[in-house]
């Protein structure tokens, strides 16, 4: 039992605490790092108590986080190796996050709202089209090359046309996310359908299933693993393009938050924004992978 609580992660936690009491050469706001570390370590201890594995992924991630905070604190607040205006100590970043929490969550909600609208619209459009095109080898092959050509054009270049044609920049952002997700999902769906085992299709034909049943009860489940590859690609590209679009002309969102404060040289808030974007992407990707595992549990 003692080995559960005497791991490298726990040792790094103690080192992180000890580092906070070294003399500062600049304002470090160490109390915020200590508070974060204590809360994180409580979670680590709870996980350690119930974990059956000697090596747990969560504990490894937390150990890496502790090591990063140790190096960051030493290089910024304790030894001054990093330029203070560009790389403030982690304690200041944590303090700024707490002070701007309301504003940050509003911007997160705005960004996720755009992602969901554009991405879901792309999925409900591209998957049925991919199933229809993929049924015919000749049509599917031609459509694959067309989608590769159109998908190779960065969707962000359509922003000027979107601004001219659509009423708000938010709708332009949804349009950009739609384009970013549509072509990868379409291409993967067609590829999945074209590579379905013919024996499966022939067996369904012998049972004289209808076209709708063939599409959504036979082809869709068989092509689902390939479809998820395109969905993952579309989701990753969507976050990149959304941040870029928000930095161009949006009035809210995490990209706007980063751009606004970087323009004024407020790199504490800039780092807060960058970290929040990374955390949101990781959480969304984790939830998406859980959904994928659930839908593909039969495989």
Number of C-alpha atoms within 10 A of each C-alpha: 7 7 8 17 16 11 16 13 21 19 13 19 23 15 14 22 19 12 18 21 12 13 11 17 11 14 14 21 18 23 16 17 23 19 14 13 20 15 11 14 20 11 14 18 15 11 16 22 13 9 13 10 9 11 12 12 10 12 22 14 12 20 21 15 16 24 17 14 21 20 14 18 25 20 18 22 26 21 14 17 12 16 10 16 11 13 19 24 27 24 23 20 24 21 18 15 20 12 11 13 12 11 14 20 14 13 20 20 14 16 24 18 15 23 23 16 16 24 26 15 18 25 22 12 15 24 22 17 16 26 24 16 24 26 16 14 14 11 13 21 16 12 18 22 12 14 16 14 11 13 18 12 12 12 20 19 10 14 19 10 10 19 16 11 11 13 10 12 19 22 17 25 29 25 23 27 31 26 24 30 29 26 27 27 31 30 29 25 33 30 22 24 28 21 14 17 11 10 9 12 14 11 11 17 13 8 8 11 14 10 11 9 13 16 17 13 13 18 23 21 17 19 20 19 18 19 26 21 17 23 26 18 16 23 22 15 16 26 22 15 20 25 21 18 24 22 19 14 16 21 16 20 27 31 28 22 24 22 22 17 16 16 10 9 13 15 19 23 23 24 21 22 26 14 14 17 20 11 12 14 17 12 12 13 15 12 12 16 14 12 12 17 12 10 14 13 8 7 7
